[in-house]
Amino acid sequence: MRVILSFILIVNVLTFLLYGIDKWKAKRSRWRIPESVLLGMAAVGGSVGAWLGMRVWRHKTQHKKFRYGVPAILVAQIVLLVWFFWPR
């Protein structure tokens, strides 16, 4: 259980930072992080970091696949975590 929680924490921090880096690059017309990477990081466990990155950095909030996709991934991951860790 400790390994899973450590993984989730690391992925979320990394995802949050990637959203910030992509916003910084967007403002400076630099090479960007692909949207598939940003959404992929949310899908592998970084949905909280992605959602926070969208809010804090005000990044990707107008894109429907992010505006609706990231919260959908977050809800699905919460359901999976509750199901996985719920005492039986």
C-alpha positions as CSV (number, residue, x, y, z in Angstrom):
1,M,0.0,0.0,0.0
2,R,2.8,2.4,0.8
3,V,4.3,1.8,-2.7
4,I,1.0,2.6,-4.4
5,L,0.6,5.8,-2.4
6,S,4.2,6.9,-3.0
7,F,3.7,6.3,-6.8
8,I,0.5,8.3,-6.8
9,L,2.2,11.2,-4.9
10,I,5.2,11.2,-7.3
11,V,3.0,11.0,-10.4
12,N,0.8,13.9,-9.2
13,V,3.7,16.2,-8.3
14,L,5.3,15.5,-11.7
15,T,2.0,16.0,-13.6
16,F,1.4,19.3,-11.8
17,L,4.9,20.5,-12.7
18,L,4.5,19.4,-16.4
19,Y,1.4,21.6,-16.7
20,G,3.3,24.5,-15.3
21,I,6.3,23.9,-17.6
22,D,3.9,23.6,-20.6
23,K,2.2,26.9,-19.7
24,W,5.6,28.6,-19.3
25,K,6.7,27.3,-22.7
26,A,3.4,28.4,-24.3
27,K,3.9,31.9,-23.2
28,R,7.4,32.0,-24.7
29,S,6.5,30.2,-28.0
30,R,8.8,27.3,-27.2
31,W,8.5,23.6,-27.9
32,R,5.4,22.2,-26.1
33,I,4.7,19.1,-24.1
34,P,2.2,17.1,-26.2
35,E,-1.4,17.0,-25.0
36,S,-1.2,13.2,-25.1
37,V,1.5,13.3,-22.5
38,L,-0.4,15.7,-20.3
39,L,-3.6,13.5,-20.5
40,G,-1.6,10.3,-20.2
41,M,0.0,11.5,-17.0
42,A,-3.5,12.1,-15.6
43,A,-4.6,8.7,-16.7
44,V,-1.7,6.8,-15.0
45,G,-2.5,8.3,-11.7
46,G,-1.8,12.0,-11.9
47,S,-5.3,13.3,-12.2
48,V,-5.2,15.4,-9.0
49,G,-1.9,17.0,-10.2
50,A,-3.5,17.6,-13.6
51,W,-6.6,19.2,-12.1
52,L,-4.5,21.4,-9.8
53,G,-2.2,22.3,-12.6
54,M,-5.1,23.4,-14.7
55,R,-6.4,25.6,-11.9
56,V,-3.1,27.0,-10.6
57,W,-1.5,27.7,-13.9
58,R,-4.8,28.4,-15.7
59,H,-3.7,26.0,-18.4
60,K,-5.7,23.9,-20.8
61,T,-9.0,25.1,-19.2
62,Q,-10.6,26.0,-22.5
63,H,-10.0,22.6,-24.2
64,K,-13.0,20.3,-23.8
65,K,-10.9,17.2,-23.6
66,F,-9.1,18.6,-20.6
67,R,-12.0,20.5,-19.0
68,Y,-14.2,17.3,-19.0
69,G,-11.6,14.6,-19.4
70,V,-9.4,15.3,-16.4
71,P,-12.3,15.5,-13.9
72,A,-13.7,12.2,-15.5
73,I,-10.3,10.5,-15.0
74,L,-10.2,11.9,-11.4
75,V,-13.6,10.5,-10.5
76,A,-12.8,7.1,-12.1
77,Q,-9.5,6.9,-10.1
78,I,-11.2,7.8,-6.9
79,V,-13.8,5.1,-7.5
80,L,-11.0,2.6,-8.2
81,L,-9.0,3.6,-5.1
82,V,-12.1,3.3,-2.8
83,W,-12.9,-0.1,-4.3
84,F,-9.3,-1.3,-4.0
85,F,-8.7,-0.1,-0.4
86,W,-12.2,-0.6,1.0
87,P,-12.1,-3.2,3.8
88,R,-13.7,-6.5,2.8
